Amino acid sequence: MECLHVTEEFLLELKSGNRSFRLPHPVPILRFLYELSWTLVRGELPFQKCKAALDSVEFVDKVSAVGLGSNFADIITQMAQDLTMSGEYRSRLIKLAKWLVESALVPLRFFQERCEEEFLWEAEMIKIKAQDLKGKEVRVNTRLLYQQTKFNLLREESEGYAKL
């Protein structure tokens, strides 16, 4: 993948700790976050420099902290679904997701809403095993289906008596 915004020069400036460095032009948020995420997963930049990278850029669209977290969660979720990712990259992706939650850049709730159960289990974002969680989800959905069916039958029954 060719990085348009997270370039070698950008990485060198971040690694050197130059706080006055800023990208000259506003960048699209999703493209920048995607490039930054891949750079972090490849190990070319330590996680701790992520906040400095975000501070050194201006986005084309103004975005709130919640919007930034939501976009980050979407990108990590998409990356987590890549089955061809090597074990080393997958491990770093899990560590990145944990770090994003610990550093309060992304609320845990966003990952829990969007990620697969296996990824959440590997990242220790849920306490129950993925297989057990799927079983519980099936039970809850079945119970809800039965309740809805019972409600529909009772409603049909009362409508039938009203027509007599």
C-alpha positions, 0 to 999 in steps of 0.5 A, spaced: 500 500 500 502 506 498 502 511 503 500 518 501 500 522 507 504 518 512 510 518 508 517 516 510 519 524 512 513 524 516 515 518 520 522 521 521 519 527 524 515 523 529 520 519 531 525 525 532 520 528 537 519 534 533 513 537 536 512 543 531 512 539 525 505 539 521 503 536 515 502 542 510 495 541 507 489 538 510 488 531 509 482 526 508 481 523 515 479 516 513 485 515 508 490 518 514 487 514 519 488 507 515 495 509 513 497 511 520 493 504 522 497 500 517 504 504 519 503 502 527 501 495 525 507 494 521 511 496 527 514 502 523 512 507 529 510 506 536 503 506 539 505 512 543 507 516 537 499 516 535 497 522 539 503 526 536 501 524 529 494 526 530 496 532 533 500 534 527 495 533 522 489 538 520 483 534 517 479 536 511 473 535 515 472 537 522 471 531 526 470 531 534 473 526 538 467 521 538 467 521 531 475 520 530 474 514 535 468 511 531 473 512 524 478 509 528 474 503 530 471 502 523 478 501 520 481 497 526 474 492 525 476 492 517 483 490 518 481 485 523 477 481 518 483 480 514 484 473 514 491 473 510 494 478 515 500 475 518 500 472 525 505 478 527 501 483 524 495 480 527 498 481 534 500 488 533 493 489 531 490 486 537 495 490 541 493 497 537 486 496 539 488 495 546 492 501 546 487 505 543 482 503 548 487 504 554 489 511 551 481 513 551 482 515 543 476 509 542 471 508 547 471 500 548 463 500 546 465 502 539 469 495 538 464 491 542 459 494 537 463 493 531 468 487 532 467 480 531 467 476 537 474 472 536 477 479 535 474 481 542 476 475 546 483 475 543 484 483 545 481 481 552 475 486 551 470 481 553 470 476 558 466 470 555 469 466 550 467 467 543 464 460 542 460 461 549 458 468 547 455 466 540 451 461 544 448 466 548 446 470 542 443 465 539 439 463 546 437 471 546 435 471 539 431 465 540 427 467 546 426 474 543 423 470 537 418 466 541 416 472 545 414 476 538 411 470 535 407 469 542 405 476 542 403 476 534 398 470 536 395 473 542 394 479 538 391 475 532 386 471 537 383 478 540 382 481 533 378 475 531 374 475 537 373 482 536 370 481 529 365 476 531 
